Amino acid sequence: MVKQFKVPWAAWRDPHYLKLEFPDSWDVSVCKMKDADAPELSSEDIRKWILNPIGTPSLSVIAQGKKNVVIVVDDMTRTTPSSKILPFVFEELEKADISEEQITILFALGAHRPMNKNDCLLKLGKEIVSRFKIENHHPYENLVHLGDSKIGTPIDVNKTYYNADLKIAVGGVIPHPLAGFGGGAKIVLPGVCGIRTLEANHSARMRGIGAGIGRMTEIREDIEDIVDNVGLDFSVNVVMNEIGNITEIYSGHYRDAHRKAMEAAKESYTTEITLENQICFLNSYPEDSELNQSIKAFNILMTASNRFLDRKGTIVVMSSSYEGKGFHSLIAETGAKLYNNFGNGIIWKAFVKRRNVYFFSPNISKPDLYHFYPKSVQLFNEWNELINELSNMHGNSPKVAIIPTSMQLT
């Protein structure tokens, strides 16, 4: 006899619930976030929240007299459903007599790979792709330098973005281990900044700048200081359920609206976990398209009780990784300035320690895995082989916790 559970899997490319089978004798708990199954906002609800901003006039008022509009959206490593939000942004711009020819959609790639045509169709929808100018940010080219931030971060920003006289951003508010949460000003930095700025931002914790997940941090304060100089006129911040449907939106000022979104996200993503587990399964969804993003699966351990997992327990990281290793020009490629095997990083030292780590993905090879993870990590491409190995290690009735997404906090 077996018992069956499911986790969300393969964001964007093939989104579905992956069925997981366990021996009937195992004590398995699925620890879902509070609003995992919260209902999706209707189109009218989305319109209402965009029409009622926090800390700014309405977008149609801000847009009066503007000539050159840039709308920044996040990429395929985030599940923000921009296609459901942008039509209402366009409605507001139309009220200010801004034509489609005056609008550029700019993908906030940071150091990620460029978006291709199929990505754009998935993220934006066919109608938007056919009507609007779309650009990928380039972290090495088309930049303008604006000095340094208060803590010395060099400010190099995308020139197309900087030259726009109306700057709009749409982003998802999900937990982030450096800036606390995504969304708000963070879509500008690192999203549309140059590689020097990205390097300083990603290495800030190593220089003693305060980082953390699920709260305000010194790194976010630096990001917002930079955006004060660069500019951001209107920010749309999205809170989502576990499969990426919009459950709340807070629009307006990139500080004021984002603070409200952070409060809502903390509540929504809060997770009641079981304790004294021998095995925990950490799913990297929604950041599961690339292996280099899979370290986000460890996010829950940053806020969980020390009693969540036995000191000699087993961590199983799960990632679809349908794009394989993925790409990040700053931290993921051989020779990149901040490339480092995860086994040498703070997460490994703080949370793995003497625990066993296994990795489950049907799409990953050992050479790919060991580019990022230490060779002590065992790779399993087949679910049944993984379960057999865990049974040999932990016996016939281990206590097990499943964390379905990397968005969860305790």
C-alpha beads as a LAMMPS data file, in Angstrom:
LAMMPS data file: protein, C-alpha beads

410 atoms
409 bonds

1 atom types
1 bond types

-500.0 500.0 xlo xhi
-500.0 500.0 ylo yhi
-500.0 500.0 zlo zhi

Masses

1 110.0

Atoms # bond

1 1 1 0.000 0.000 0.000
2 1 1 1.134 3.556 -0.730
3 1 1 -0.053 7.023 0.210
4 1 1 -0.012 9.846 -2.304
5 1 1 0.650 13.578 -2.019
6 1 1 1.320 16.313 -4.548
7 1 1 3.459 19.441 -4.987
8 1 1 3.399 22.181 -7.662
9 1 1 5.946 21.545 -10.392
10 1 1 7.583 23.033 -13.512
11 1 1 6.510 26.679 -13.358
12 1 1 5.626 28.235 -16.734
13 1 1 6.844 25.474 -19.062
14 1 1 4.612 22.634 -17.871
15 1 1 2.854 23.730 -14.671
16 1 1 1.154 20.843 -12.913
17 1 1 1.018 19.002 -9.613
18 1 1 3.626 16.267 -9.303
19 1 1 2.265 13.184 -7.540
20 1 1 4.528 11.739 -4.854
21 1 1 4.046 8.204 -3.559
22 1 1 5.238 7.087 -0.120
23 1 1 5.016 3.776 1.745
24 1 1 1.839 3.600 3.789
25 1 1 3.867 3.113 6.982
26 1 1 5.589 6.508 6.653
27 1 1 4.316 9.382 8.810
28 1 1 4.084 12.119 6.162
29 1 1 2.823 15.692 6.639
30 1 1 2.416 18.282 3.901
31 1 1 3.158 21.662 5.490
32 1 1 1.332 24.140 3.271
33 1 1 1.441 27.897 3.633
34 1 1 -1.652 29.567 5.058
35 1 1 -3.006 30.873 1.745
36 1 1 -1.786 28.039 -0.476
37 1 1 -5.274 27.538 -1.869
38 1 1 -6.552 31.114 -1.587
39 1 1 -8.897 32.112 -4.437
40 1 1 -7.549 34.039 -7.400
41 1 1 -8.522 37.697 -7.719
42 1 1 -11.017 38.453 -10.455
43 1 1 -10.181 40.872 -13.261
44 1 1 -12.383 43.482 -11.611
45 1 1 -10.529 43.049 -8.311
46 1 1 -7.193 43.531 -10.082
47 1 1 -8.502 46.687 -11.744
48 1 1 -9.771 48.005 -8.391
49 1 1 -6.400 47.606 -6.684
50 1 1 -4.541 49.300 -9.539
51 1 1 -7.047 52.169 -9.551
52 1 1 -6.604 52.721 -5.798
53 1 1 -2.866 53.167 -5.205
54 1 1 -1.088 53.662 -1.890
55 1 1 1.129 56.724 -1.491
56 1 1 0.730 58.113 -5.021
57 1 1 -1.953 59.690 -7.195
58 1 1 -3.648 57.357 -9.658
59 1 1 -1.498 56.151 -12.534
60 1 1 -3.641 58.046 -15.056
61 1 1 -2.844 61.279 -13.187
62 1 1 0.880 60.525 -12.879
63 1 1 0.985 59.746 -16.610
64 1 1 -0.392 63.122 -17.731
65 1 1 1.976 64.793 -20.188
66 1 1 4.484 61.930 -20.254
67 1 1 6.060 60.990 -23.570
68 1 1 8.206 57.909 -22.958
69 1 1 6.968 55.055 -20.749
70 1 1 8.903 51.989 -19.585
71 1 1 7.132 49.136 -17.802
72 1 1 9.502 46.742 -16.041
73 1 1 8.339 43.154 -15.485
74 1 1 10.098 40.149 -13.972
75 1 1 11.281 37.110 -15.939
76 1 1 10.655 33.356 -16.048
77 1 1 12.317 32.746 -12.683
78 1 1 9.251 34.372 -11.085
79 1 1 5.607 33.331 -11.490
80 1 1 4.138 36.853 -11.509
81 1 1 1.302 36.648 -14.093
82 1 1 2.037 39.948 -15.831
83 1 1 -0.454 39.209 -18.616
84 1 1 -3.301 39.576 -16.099
85 1 1 -2.059 42.912 -14.739
86 1 1 -0.750 44.876 -17.708
87 1 1 -4.122 45.380 -19.462
88 1 1 -5.262 47.523 -16.525
89 1 1 -1.981 49.450 -16.540
90 1 1 -2.551 50.137 -20.244
91 1 1 -6.093 51.329 -19.487
92 1 1 -4.718 53.929 -17.089
93 1 1 -2.096 55.071 -19.591
94 1 1 -4.730 55.382 -22.309
95 1 1 -6.691 57.775 -20.070
96 1 1 -3.611 60.016 -20.177
97 1 1 -3.529 59.836 -24.003
98 1 1 -0.395 57.694 -24.071
99 1 1 -0.238 55.577 -27.212
100 1 1 1.120 52.050 -27.550
101 1 1 4.070 53.414 -29.534
102 1 1 5.190 55.373 -26.462
103 1 1 5.429 52.251 -24.272
104 1 1 8.349 49.832 -23.883
105 1 1 8.128 46.645 -21.822
106 1 1 11.531 45.907 -20.290
107 1 1 12.328 42.513 -18.793
108 1 1 14.172 42.841 -15.481
109 1 1 16.706 40.093 -16.055
110 1 1 19.447 41.199 -13.696
111 1 1 22.117 38.672 -14.678
112 1 1 19.659 35.998 -15.867
113 1 1 19.333 34.756 -19.435
114 1 1 17.363 36.785 -22.003
115 1 1 13.696 36.081 -22.632
116 1 1 12.936 34.405 -25.956
117 1 1 9.727 34.617 -28.000
118 1 1 8.076 31.647 -26.311
119 1 1 8.943 33.037 -22.861
120 1 1 7.355 36.356 -23.799
121 1 1 4.189 34.634 -24.980
122 1 1 3.902 32.693 -21.729
123 1 1 4.607 35.709 -19.544
124 1 1 2.742 38.433 -21.417
125 1 1 0.269 36.697 -23.715
126 1 1 0.009 36.812 -27.502
127 1 1 -1.899 40.097 -27.728
128 1 1 0.612 42.115 -25.691
129 1 1 3.575 40.557 -27.510
130 1 1 2.047 41.480 -30.874
131 1 1 1.287 45.093 -29.918
132 1 1 4.137 46.440 -27.780
133 1 1 7.871 47.009 -28.022
134 1 1 9.701 44.530 -25.771
135 1 1 13.342 44.634 -24.664
136 1 1 15.643 42.457 -22.573
137 1 1 17.852 44.198 -20.036
138 1 1 21.602 43.776 -20.657
139 1 1 23.806 44.025 -17.529
140 1 1 26.940 44.899 -19.535
141 1 1 25.606 47.334 -22.153
142 1 1 23.223 50.297 -22.537
143 1 1 23.975 51.600 -19.040
144 1 1 24.301 55.004 -17.418
145 1 1 26.389 55.621 -14.282
146 1 1 24.799 57.724 -11.529
147 1 1 27.443 57.703 -8.803
148 1 1 27.364 55.563 -5.665
149 1 1 24.762 54.806 -3.002
150 1 1 25.163 55.830 0.645
151 1 1 26.962 52.557 1.416
152 1 1 29.112 52.671 -1.701
153 1 1 27.160 50.563 -4.202
154 1 1 28.002 51.803 -7.730
155 1 1 24.798 52.803 -9.525
156 1 1 24.805 51.631 -13.147
157 1 1 21.286 51.426 -14.559
158 1 1 19.691 50.523 -17.874
159 1 1 19.686 53.626 -20.077
160 1 1 16.305 52.863 -21.661
161 1 1 14.794 52.716 -18.191
162 1 1 16.582 55.807 -16.908
163 1 1 15.633 57.958 -19.908
164 1 1 11.919 57.167 -19.597
165 1 1 9.883 59.995 -18.089
166 1 1 7.379 57.512 -16.652
167 1 1 8.728 54.409 -14.926
168 1 1 6.361 51.585 -13.899
169 1 1 7.210 48.209 -12.346
170 1 1 5.215 44.999 -11.898
171 1 1 6.696 42.354 -9.612
172 1 1 5.963 39.435 -7.326
173 1 1 6.409 39.737 -3.572
174 1 1 8.040 36.440 -2.628
175 1 1 10.610 35.832 0.132
176 1 1 14.219 36.629 -0.720
177 1 1 17.252 35.762 1.449
178 1 1 19.005 39.118 0.913
179 1 1 16.317 41.766 0.406
180 1 1 13.647 40.176 2.601
181 1 1 11.093 40.055 -0.198
182 1 1 10.979 40.598 -3.930
183 1 1 8.865 43.323 -5.472
184 1 1 8.917 47.077 -4.997
185 1 1 12.278 48.675 -5.696
186 1 1 13.984 45.286 -6.031
187 1 1 12.784 44.873 -9.598
188 1 1 14.991 47.867 -10.462
189 1 1 17.976 46.550 -8.512
190 1 1 19.073 43.983 -9.502
191 1 1 16.508 43.770 -12.309
192 1 1 17.677 46.578 -14.615
193 1 1 21.099 47.456 -13.198
194 1 1 24.619 46.832 -14.479
195 1 1 26.928 44.011 -13.488
196 1 1 29.002 46.174 -11.095
197 1 1 25.833 47.131 -9.235
198 1 1 24.675 43.514 -9.195
199 1 1 28.023 42.326 -7.864
200 1 1 27.938 44.833 -5.001
201 1 1 24.323 43.931 -4.206
202 1 1 24.831 40.154 -4.277
203 1 1 28.007 40.351 -2.179
204 1 1 26.670 42.882 0.351
205 1 1 26.172 40.275 3.078
206 1 1 29.835 39.285 2.763
207 1 1 30.715 42.935 3.427
208 1 1 28.667 43.011 6.622
209 1 1 25.513 44.609 5.191
210 1 1 22.438 43.184 6.906
211 1 1 20.499 40.530 4.989
212 1 1 17.520 38.369 5.867
213 1 1 14.354 36.743 4.628
214 1 1 10.762 37.813 5.213
215 1 1 11.600 41.202 6.757
216 1 1 13.167 44.598 6.100
217 1 1 16.937 44.444 5.660
218 1 1 19.837 46.836 5.171
219 1 1 20.238 45.445 1.664
220 1 1 16.672 46.490 0.798
221 1 1 17.335 49.915 2.327
222 1 1 20.309 50.270 -0.036
223 1 1 18.142 49.162 -2.969
224 1 1 15.542 51.787 -2.106
225 1 1 18.226 54.450 -1.649
226 1 1 19.414 53.704 -5.185
227 1 1 15.884 53.793 -6.604
228 1 1 15.407 57.187 -4.948
229 1 1 18.140 58.363 -7.344
230 1 1 17.137 56.316 -10.373
231 1 1 13.381 56.852 -10.108
232 1 1 10.287 54.637 -10.048
233 1 1 6.916 56.338 -10.443
234 1 1 4.435 53.504 -9.921
235 1 1 4.905 50.031 -8.456
236 1 1 2.513 47.067 -8.694
237 1 1 3.216 44.404 -6.047
238 1 1 1.643 40.972 -6.293
239 1 1 1.049 38.362 -3.580
240 1 1 0.292 34.877 -4.915
241 1 1 -0.963 31.483 -3.802
242 1 1 1.176 28.374 -4.168
243 1 1 0.530 27.961 -7.906
244 1 1 1.125 31.616 -8.785
245 1 1 -2.435 32.925 -8.925
246 1 1 -2.863 36.520 -7.757
247 1 1 -4.479 36.743 -4.322
248 1 1 -3.619 40.343 -3.367
249 1 1 -2.250 43.436 -5.136
250 1 1 -0.812 46.623 -3.667
251 1 1 0.028 49.400 -6.117
252 1 1 1.452 52.886 -5.749
253 1 1 4.699 54.086 -4.176
254 1 1 7.556 51.579 -4.176
255 1 1 7.973 51.989 -0.415
256 1 1 4.428 52.520 0.860
257 1 1 2.664 49.970 -1.326
258 1 1 5.449 47.455 -0.913
259 1 1 5.310 47.673 2.894
260 1 1 1.623 46.750 2.742
261 1 1 2.437 43.919 0.345
262 1 1 5.165 42.653 2.691
263 1 1 2.717 42.531 5.596
264 1 1 0.210 40.636 3.476
265 1 1 2.871 38.257 2.157
266 1 1 4.130 37.433 5.653
267 1 1 0.614 36.462 6.635
268 1 1 -0.115 34.583 3.423
269 1 1 3.118 32.569 3.308
270 1 1 3.176 31.672 7.019
271 1 1 3.461 27.916 7.467
272 1 1 2.708 25.699 10.434
273 1 1 5.410 23.043 10.398
274 1 1 5.753 19.702 12.123
275 1 1 8.733 19.064 14.410
276 1 1 11.295 16.313 15.002
277 1 1 11.185 15.128 11.386
278 1 1 13.736 12.636 10.133
279 1 1 13.290 13.637 6.491
280 1 1 12.185 16.904 4.902
281 1 1 11.362 17.382 1.225
282 1 1 12.039 20.971 0.110
283 1 1 10.498 21.858 -3.241
284 1 1 12.050 24.804 -5.098
285 1 1 8.837 25.744 -6.947
286 1 1 8.094 28.429 -8.169
287 1 1 11.827 29.002 -8.736
288 1 1 12.269 25.575 -10.270
289 1 1 13.029 26.211 -13.934
290 1 1 16.812 26.236 -13.416
291 1 1 19.161 24.273 -11.199
292 1 1 21.031 27.423 -10.164
293 1 1 17.819 28.711 -8.507
294 1 1 17.246 25.509 -6.512
295 1 1 19.118 26.795 -3.455
296 1 1 15.924 28.806 -2.773
297 1 1 14.369 25.528 -1.600
298 1 1 16.320 26.041 1.636
299 1 1 14.422 29.289 2.360
300 1 1 12.098 27.636 4.883
301 1 1 15.076 26.589 7.026
302 1 1 16.006 30.245 7.567
303 1 1 12.879 30.849 9.638
304 1 1 12.012 27.351 10.891
305 1 1 12.592 26.071 14.413
306 1 1 15.795 24.119 15.020
307 1 1 13.484 21.242 15.933
308 1 1 12.025 21.040 12.429
309 1 1 14.561 18.411 11.319
310 1 1 16.704 16.020 13.354
311 1 1 20.361 16.970 13.533
312 1 1 21.241 13.839 11.578
313 1 1 18.152 13.949 9.384
314 1 1 17.963 14.032 5.601
315 1 1 17.148 16.992 3.365
316 1 1 15.708 16.189 -0.058
317 1 1 15.832 19.132 -2.467
318 1 1 13.344 18.886 -5.324
319 1 1 13.476 20.851 -8.568
320 1 1 12.051 20.303 -12.020
321 1 1 15.065 22.170 -13.481
322 1 1 13.603 21.682 -16.956
323 1 1 16.148 24.182 -18.316
324 1 1 19.055 22.274 -16.795
325 1 1 21.761 24.300 -15.065
326 1 1 20.267 27.592 -16.152
327 1 1 22.216 30.818 -16.458
328 1 1 23.367 33.599 -14.147
329 1 1 26.328 35.579 -15.436
330 1 1 27.387 36.723 -11.963
331 1 1 27.082 33.655 -9.745
332 1 1 26.377 30.534 -11.814
333 1 1 28.978 30.285 -14.574
334 1 1 32.532 28.952 -14.314
335 1 1 34.805 31.947 -13.788
336 1 1 31.962 34.293 -12.839
337 1 1 32.986 36.779 -10.162
338 1 1 30.735 35.406 -7.431
339 1 1 30.553 31.769 -8.512
340 1 1 30.918 29.451 -5.529
341 1 1 29.774 25.914 -4.872
342 1 1 26.792 25.946 -2.504
343 1 1 28.713 23.628 -0.199
344 1 1 31.036 26.514 0.644
345 1 1 28.222 28.952 1.356
346 1 1 26.492 30.190 4.471
347 1 1 23.341 28.114 3.921
348 1 1 25.329 24.888 3.969
349 1 1 27.289 25.875 7.049
350 1 1 24.240 27.136 8.937
351 1 1 21.557 24.592 8.044
352 1 1 23.042 21.445 6.517
353 1 1 25.907 20.725 8.911
354 1 1 25.952 16.930 9.497
355 1 1 22.704 16.221 7.673
356 1 1 22.452 14.154 4.525
357 1 1 21.324 15.954 1.377
358 1 1 19.692 14.265 -1.608
359 1 1 18.553 15.937 -4.812
360 1 1 15.569 14.817 -6.875
361 1 1 15.082 15.954 -10.465
362 1 1 14.276 14.005 -13.631
363 1 1 16.194 16.577 -15.692
364 1 1 19.608 16.947 -14.040
365 1 1 22.921 15.147 -14.627
366 1 1 25.650 14.645 -12.047
367 1 1 28.059 17.073 -13.778
368 1 1 25.350 19.744 -13.653
369 1 1 24.529 19.010 -10.017
370 1 1 28.128 19.106 -8.822
371 1 1 28.737 22.422 -10.536
372 1 1 26.574 23.872 -7.742
373 1 1 26.382 21.248 -4.985
374 1 1 29.116 19.328 -3.126
375 1 1 29.732 15.738 -4.188
376 1 1 28.338 14.508 -0.879
377 1 1 24.880 15.234 -2.340
378 1 1 23.307 12.193 -3.995
379 1 1 21.305 12.703 -7.191
380 1 1 18.129 10.760 -7.936
381 1 1 16.370 11.008 -11.294
382 1 1 13.805 8.344 -10.347
383 1 1 11.385 8.762 -7.441
384 1 1 11.194 5.076 -6.490
385 1 1 14.967 4.801 -6.230
386 1 1 14.998 7.783 -3.882
387 1 1 12.293 6.292 -1.654
388 1 1 14.135 2.960 -1.498
389 1 1 17.340 4.701 -0.433
390 1 1 15.519 6.706 2.240
391 1 1 13.870 3.530 3.546
392 1 1 17.268 1.865 3.854
393 1 1 18.578 4.843 5.807
394 1 1 15.597 5.721 8.025
395 1 1 13.650 2.480 8.323
396 1 1 10.027 1.668 7.603
397 1 1 8.246 4.479 9.468
398 1 1 10.178 7.764 9.386
399 1 1 8.523 11.058 10.243
400 1 1 8.500 13.219 7.111
401 1 1 7.643 16.825 6.234
402 1 1 6.966 18.130 2.728
403 1 1 7.408 21.859 2.032
404 1 1 5.617 22.391 -1.309
405 1 1 7.157 25.768 -2.271
406 1 1 10.189 27.992 -1.705
407 1 1 7.844 30.886 -0.804
408 1 1 7.074 29.638 2.677
409 1 1 7.955 31.223 6.017
410 1 1 7.363 30.190 9.615

Bonds

1 1 1 2
2 1 2 3
3 1 3 4
4 1 4 5
5 1 5 6
6 1 6 7
7 1 7 8
8 1 8 9
9 1 9 10
10 1 10 11
11 1 11 12
12 1 12 13
13 1 13 14
14 1 14 15
15 1 15 16
16 1 16 17
17 1 17 18
18 1 18 19
19 1 19 20
20 1 20 21
21 1 21 22
22 1 22 23
23 1 23 24
24 1 24 25
25 1 25 26
26 1 26 27
27 1 27 28
28 1 28 29
29 1 29 30
30 1 30 31
31 1 31 32
32 1 32 33
33 1 33 34
34 1 34 35
35 1 35 36
36 1 36 37
37 1 37 38
38 1 38 39
39 1 39 40
40 1 40 41
41 1 41 42
42 1 42 43
43 1 43 44
44 1 44 45
45 1 45 46
46 1 46 47
47 1 47 48
48 1 48 49
49 1 49 50
50 1 50 51
51 1 51 52
52 1 52 53
53 1 53 54
54 1 54 55
55 1 55 56
56 1 56 57
57 1 57 58
58 1 58 59
59 1 59 60
60 1 60 61
61 1 61 62
62 1 62 63
63 1 63 64
64 1 64 65
65 1 65 66
66 1 66 67
67 1 67 68
68 1 68 69
69 1 69 70
70 1 70 71
71 1 71 72
72 1 72 73
73 1 73 74
74 1 74 75
75 1 75 76
76 1 76 77
77 1 77 78
78 1 78 79
79 1 79 80
80 1 80 81
81 1 81 82
82 1 82 83
83 1 83 84
84 1 84 85
85 1 85 86
86 1 86 87
87 1 87 88
88 1 88 89
89 1 89 90
90 1 90 91
91 1 91 92
92 1 92 93
93 1 93 94
94 1 94 95
95 1 95 96
96 1 96 97
97 1 97 98
98 1 98 99
99 1 99 100
100 1 100 101
101 1 101 102
102 1 102 103
103 1 103 104
104 1 104 105
105 1 105 106
106 1 106 107
107 1 107 108
108 1 108 109
109 1 109 110
110 1 110 111
111 1 111 112
112 1 112 113
113 1 113 114
114 1 114 115
115 1 115 116
116 1 116 117
117 1 117 118
118 1 118 119
119 1 119 120
120 1 120 121
121 1 121 122
122 1 122 123
123 1 123 124
124 1 124 125
125 1 125 126
126 1 126 127
127 1 127 128
128 1 128 129
129 1 129 130
130 1 130 131
131 1 131 132
132 1 132 133
133 1 133 134
134 1 134 135
135 1 135 136
136 1 136 137
137 1 137 138
138 1 138 139
139 1 139 140
140 1 140 141
141 1 141 142
142 1 142 143
143 1 143 144
144 1 144 145
145 1 145 146
146 1 146 147
147 1 147 148
148 1 148 149
149 1 149 150
150 1 150 151
151 1 151 152
152 1 152 153
153 1 153 154
154 1 154 155
155 1 155 156
156 1 156 157
157 1 157 158
158 1 158 159
159 1 159 160
160 1 160 161
161 1 161 162
162 1 162 163
163 1 163 164
164 1 164 165
165 1 165 166
166 1 166 167
167 1 167 168
168 1 168 169
169 1 169 170
170 1 170 171
171 1 171 172
172 1 172 173
173 1 173 174
174 1 174 175
175 1 175 176
176 1 176 177
177 1 177 178
178 1 178 179
179 1 179 180
180 1 180 181
181 1 181 182
182 1 182 183
183 1 183 184
184 1 184 185
185 1 185 186
186 1 186 187
187 1 187 188
188 1 188 189
189 1 189 190
190 1 190 191
191 1 191 192
192 1 192 193
193 1 193 194
194 1 194 195
195 1 195 196
196 1 196 197
197 1 197 198
198 1 198 199
199 1 199 200
200 1 200 201
201 1 201 202
202 1 202 203
203 1 203 204
204 1 204 205
205 1 205 206
206 1 206 207
207 1 207 208
208 1 208 209
209 1 209 210
210 1 210 211
211 1 211 212
212 1 212 213
213 1 213 214
214 1 214 215
215 1 215 216
216 1 216 217
217 1 217 218
218 1 218 219
219 1 219 220
220 1 220 221
221 1 221 222
222 1 222 223
223 1 223 224
224 1 224 225
225 1 225 226
226 1 226 227
227 1 227 228
228 1 228 229
229 1 229 230
230 1 230 231
231 1 231 232
232 1 232 233
233 1 233 234
234 1 234 235
235 1 235 236
236 1 236 237
237 1 237 238
238 1 238 239
239 1 239 240
240 1 240 241
241 1 241 242
242 1 242 243
243 1 243 244
244 1 244 245
245 1 245 246
246 1 246 247
247 1 247 248
248 1 248 249
249 1 249 250
250 1 250 251
251 1 251 252
252 1 252 253
253 1 253 254
254 1 254 255
255 1 255 256
256 1 256 257
257 1 257 258
258 1 258 259
259 1 259 260
260 1 260 261
261 1 261 262
262 1 262 263
263 1 263 264
264 1 264 265
265 1 265 266
266 1 266 267
267 1 267 268
268 1 268 269
269 1 269 270
270 1 270 271
271 1 271 272
272 1 272 273
273 1 273 274
274 1 274 275
275 1 275 276
276 1 276 277
277 1 277 278
278 1 278 279
279 1 279 280
280 1 280 281
281 1 281 282
282 1 282 283
283 1 283 284
284 1 284 285
285 1 285 286
286 1 286 287
287 1 287 288
288 1 288 289
289 1 289 290
290 1 290 291
291 1 291 292
292 1 292 293
293 1 293 294
294 1 294 295
295 1 295 296
296 1 296 297
297 1 297 298
298 1 298 299
299 1 299 300
300 1 300 301
301 1 301 302
302 1 302 303
303 1 303 304
304 1 304 305
305 1 305 306
306 1 306 307
307 1 307 308
308 1 308 309
309 1 309 310
310 1 310 311
311 1 311 312
312 1 312 313
313 1 313 314
314 1 314 315
315 1 315 316
316 1 316 317
317 1 317 318
318 1 318 319
319 1 319 320
320 1 320 321
321 1 321 322
322 1 322 323
323 1 323 324
324 1 324 325
325 1 325 326
326 1 326 327
327 1 327 328
328 1 328 329
329 1 329 330
330 1 330 331
331 1 331 332
332 1 332 333
333 1 333 334
334 1 334 335
335 1 335 336
336 1 336 337
337 1 337 338
338 1 338 339
339 1 339 340
340 1 340 341
341 1 341 342
342 1 342 343
343 1 343 344
344 1 344 345
345 1 345 346
346 1 346 347
347 1 347 348
348 1 348 349
349 1 349 350
350 1 350 351
351 1 351 352
352 1 352 353
353 1 353 354
354 1 354 355
355 1 355 356
356 1 356 357
357 1 357 358
358 1 358 359
359 1 359 360
360 1 360 361
361 1 361 362
362 1 362 363
363 1 363 364
364 1 364 365
365 1 365 366
366 1 366 367
367 1 367 368
368 1 368 369
369 1 369 370
370 1 370 371
371 1 371 372
372 1 372 373
373 1 373 374
374 1 374 375
375 1 375 376
376 1 376 377
377 1 377 378
378 1 378 379
379 1 379 380
380 1 380 381
381 1 381 382
382 1 382 383
383 1 383 384
384 1 384 385
385 1 385 386
386 1 386 387
387 1 387 388
388 1 388 389
389 1 389 390
390 1 390 391
391 1 391 392
392 1 392 393
393 1 393 394
394 1 394 395
395 1 395 396
396 1 396 397
397 1 397 398
398 1 398 399
399 1 399 400
400 1 400 401
401 1 401 402
402 1 402 403
403 1 403 404
404 1 404 405
405 1 405 406
406 1 406 407
407 1 407 408
408 1 408 409
409 1 409 410
